[in-house]
Amino acid sequence: MRPPLLPCLCTVLTALAGCQAGSGGSTGALGGGSPSGAAAAALASTRAQWLVLDLGSGTTVAAASVDTANPAYRAGLVPLRLVADATVGIGSAPGSLAAQADEPATVAAPAPFYLAALELTRAQWRLLAGTAPWDQLDAAANPTAGEDLPATGITFAEAQAALARWNAGHGAHLALPSAVEWEAAARSGGTGAFPWGDDTRASIVRAYAVTWDTTLGSPGPRQVGGRLANALGLHDLCGNAAELVADGSARGGSWADATSVARPANRLALQSDTRHGAVGLRLAWRP
């Protein structure tokens, strides 16, 4: 059963961060047209730091800031952070912490895009796709319950199909981020092995990430956004759920992985029909 409808998007935002008028205000419904239309032109001119997407209507509203602790952002609303033009280092330098051969150090300059501040929740996947793939997992791979947990057990093929259907119905462009986009956002300008640097002390890791090291005795994912954010305001880039990206791999490690695996540079190759209890996703949105 789908969750109840949320209050008006602008009403929610007015209470949280304020709906911005003029060119930074609501872009209106995105149905019936190309994302390169008037809504996209307005966004391109304002480069709002945040957009909030209503998964039910497809409407987006620009905001100066968002409070990711609000439960509305684990239900029908998705806070999206602008990841602006920048040249960033990705991969791992030889000899750095847990570096692997498939993580060559390089630089990249992804075009501006918006990335969800939070992993997609079970409630949000129900709105997007109307299914509950985590129910197909055995108990060991699905040890906890709750609609605000990351939606896991989604195959790459299912994710691509669900996004294509949603986009066709709303004239928008939700997508999985590319591998470069995802890593650039996760690093947010940092040069350490993790978004918070190179510190692997348990107290520091626990503050930022849900990994096997931090959940011993109580394995499983936690509520999305329950740990500290990186410099861009994005949560759970390391741990909780490994996240599908556009090349079909999963990034960032999960609750079932050691901290050494839960790094932005780490990648897990998956078949398109692989259903994994520790793999979820994070939405990207492009005007």
Secondary structure, 3 states (H helix, E strand, C coil): CCCCCCCCHHHHHHHHCCCCCHHHCCCECCCCCCCCCHHHHHHHHHCCCEEEEECCCCCEEEECCCCCCCHHHHCCEEEEEEECCCCEEECECCCCCCCCCCCECEEECCCCEEEECCCCEHHHHHHHHCCCHHHHCCHHHCCCCCCCCECCCCCHHHHHHHHHHHHHHHCCCEECCCHHHHHHHHHCCCCCCECCECCCCHHHHHHHCECHHHCCCCCCCCCCCCCCCCCCCCCCCCECCEEECCCCCEECCCCCCCCCCCCCCCEECCCCCCCCCCEEECCEECC
